[in-house]
Amino acid sequence: MTLALAVVHVVVWHSYRAEEQKAFERAAAVYTSAHPDVSMEPVAIPYDAFRAKLEAAIPHGNGPDLFVGKNDDVGEFARAGLIVPVGEVDRGQFLDGTLPPLETDGKLWGLPLAFKSLVLYWRTDRLDRPPASTDELFALAKTLRPRWPLVYESGAMFYHAAFVQAFGGTILDGNGRPALDSPEGVRALEFVLKLQAILPDEATNTVAAQLFNDGQAASTINGPWFAGEIAPGVPWKVAPLPIVSPAGRRMRPLVTVEGLFLPARARQPEAALAFARWLATDGALERALDGKQTVAARAAWDDPRVQHDEFLQAFRAQLADTEPMPNRPEMRAVWEPAQQALRKTLRGAADPRSALAAAEREVLEALRPPPPAVPSLPWALAGCTIALFALVSAWRRLKRRGGLQAISRHRWAYAYLLPAALAMAVLVFVPFAVGAAMSLFHYEPAGGGRWIFVGLRNFGDILASREGPVFAPLSFYYTLAVTALWTIANITLHVFIGVTLALLLRDPLLKLRGIYRMLLIVPWAVPNYITALIWKGMFHRQFGAVNGLLVALGAEPVSWFSRFWTAFAANLTTNVWLGFPFMMVVTLGALSRIPRELEEAAALDGASRWQRLRHVTLPLLWPALIPSVLLGAVWTFNMFNIVFLVSGGEPDGATEILVSQAYRWAFTRGHRYGCAAAYAVLIFIVLAVQSALFKQKSEEARA
């Protein structure tokens, strides 16, 4: 009699795609075939949601047994208690520089799988050899025109760090404090300003890929992921980054080490760790050959096939001139201010020194100690008292108005409504109550993550504008003013354009009215994030259709996102394009219910077309439009997608609205969830007041 083999099931989360995903899954299958007592389940999680899913799942024991993460999360994950150390390893098995980024507090928190840094991609049909220095790039600019010698996302701090570190600067010092405002940082920013003369304007990663594929750019700076974006048939190679001539050193980009991490509440920690050790060492060669991963295992680089792979060898050569991505939690507070300082300097809005000094002050403000806790018992008693008083008042009012008898008489009708009422409670009221309660707390990631009760401190910080001057973009009042202007301008244009088009389409003599209606509804039918991305591309300074039209008309191209009013206009144009069809459809429906006889009678009395519109049509139309205007105002007030995707808040957060500002506090400024929840409560209060005013106007219009 044979006993059935007990199989251990190990779940591994990763965010790989394309060839990397295939290579990872093949490696897992190889391990499973050699270990029949283990069942491996690789689960691909979208990159943008990966971190949030880990933070939500691991504390409750619903996470994976193992996950592939980045070294820059190590400090925060370790401090929050989301991962556990992996123990000692043979350090000689891994390349120099791949283990320290996974260490903090004297412990190793992950096993290195691969390292990823920036290198130089160059087209062999445009250049005879890769440029060895930035001086060569400036010289190439004179011979390659109208093509560019180099393109990269110059407004991104991740790329700019390579110049800062070439000049000997750093992002964080050894104590975790920002080191942006340093002589080296200023020199790097001054040099990049000069470099803009040979770079395309406002280049993003998408623009860089397009220019490189089209042959308009001879080289580009990017990471290993860029290889999948190169079009078939493009002749290209990779090389280490050039020397920054004024610094006398090669560009030193940040290097990210991908590792396998063991969650704190893994169900199968022993089996998961055994697979991690195998994949990081014995399983590295297959990942390097099939997935083109720049693996950390030293033995894989001794294989002749890897030694003759020019792509992999370029990254290996660059590794000697890299700086590990800081894994301290403080790094998360640096990115947004540093990037704003970079972009502000590149568009000429500030000099390098003042921009970097302002960014450093903003980082230090974000890193201030958490607020002190306040006693929660008085607040709990006050909340219970208010809730009890509200329930008693509601009961008395119901009893006084005979509501109990009505409920008894119509109990079956109320029973039918009960599922909908429960759904509303679960999906609307409970989340709202939880969010409102969060506004009274401060989240501190240390020690496994804890919530500190601070009372109204978050509201006080927001309303007292403790984050900066009242008229600065971070201020609640400034953002409220921008949001109000945004809402009023949008609704005015939505109503004007929608009503005008509806009146034109109402004309019975107009031919092809059905086709016109269908075409005018298309902007509303297309998902708004797709529309936002299309319009963002159309507003690009150098390659956008809007500036192309301006140039054709003899005007100068506009850098739309470098100034408040032009960036606001770009957002406004996009949202008006999305919003006017809704008002047009509502108006067409309302016009169909207005009797034609009234307008005909007015015409017989000698009223002109304008008088008929003003004194007959619009007064009858307005009561039907008010609910739609209210709904449109609420939508526009919270139109996150357009602001986030079109202007991104540029310049320097000046075009942020309240809802996008709340997002920034929650996810890009150090997990300030309490502050973000307070923003949400304030948004609700503003919208409640706005709705009450609209209701009053609606009742007056009906009267």
WORA-V946064 format. One record per helix or strand of 3 or more residues. SS is the DSSP state (H for helix, E for strand). FROM is the first residue (numbers start at 0). TO is the last residue. If there is no record, write none. Layout:
# WORA-V946064
ss->SS from->FROM to->TO
ss->SS from->FROM to->TO
This chain:
# WORA-V946064
ss->E from->7 to->13
ss->H from->17 to->33
ss->E from->37 to->43
ss->H from->46 to->59
ss->E from->65 to->69
ss->H from->70 to->78
ss->H from->90 to->92
ss->H from->99 to->101
ss->E from->109 to->115
ss->E from->118 to->122
ss->H from->133 to->143
ss->H from->156 to->165
ss->H from->182 to->197
ss->H from->204 to->213
ss->E from->218 to->221
ss->H from->223 to->228
ss->E from->235 to->238
ss->E from->252 to->262
ss->H from->268 to->279
ss->H from->283 to->290
ss->H from->298 to->301
ss->H from->303 to->306
ss->H from->309 to->318
ss->E from->321 to->323
ss->H from->328 to->332
ss->H from->334 to->345
ss->H from->351 to->365
ss->H from->376 to->399
ss->H from->402 to->408
ss->H from->410 to->437
ss->E from->440 to->443
ss->H from->445 to->447
ss->E from->449 to->452
ss->H from->456 to->462
ss->H from->475 to->505
ss->H from->512 to->524
ss->H from->527 to->537
ss->H from->544 to->551
ss->H from->563 to->590
ss->H from->595 to->603
ss->H from->608 to->636
ss->H from->639 to->646
ss->H from->657 to->666
ss->H from->672 to->701
